[in-house]
Amino acid sequence: MIPQAVQTPLGTLPPLADEIKCRLAFDPTCSDISKILAGITDWLIAISFTLFFFMFLYAGLKYLTASGNDTETQAAKNSILYAVIGMVIIIGAYAAIKFLFSELL
């Protein structure tokens, strides 16, 4: 079956728009659980990367403004380390989820 264009209040979307809406969890009529779960994980990964970016930026600014104070410098280094460890965990979880989706669903 060839997908048809979709009419929305914003205009006509291309045929793959149903797939995109379902993956982004915008379509309440979507019944494919794997697409819904994939969409949710994509949103969570995007939020996680955003949080990592701001945490890394904050820790970098903290490091730059430490002014040679050893305790503040060490706290900033720890914040950078924790942000990177968190991102490694998130990337590992994302890889595991993608693997499970490809193997099980």
C-alpha angles and dihedrals in degrees: 000000000000112000116240129222115272124229114219134167087261093053139271116331124206119258094265091058091093089058091048094046091049093049092048089052091238096120114078090191093062109116101178104106094195091057092047092050091045089052092050092049090048090054092048092049091050091051091047093052090049091051090047091052094051093043091050091047092049092048091048091052090047089053093049093049095045089098094207095306103146097211094049091045091051091047090052092048090050090050090052091047092049091048092052092046089050091051091049089052091048092049090049092050091048091051091049092049093048090049092050092047091051094047103037108028 
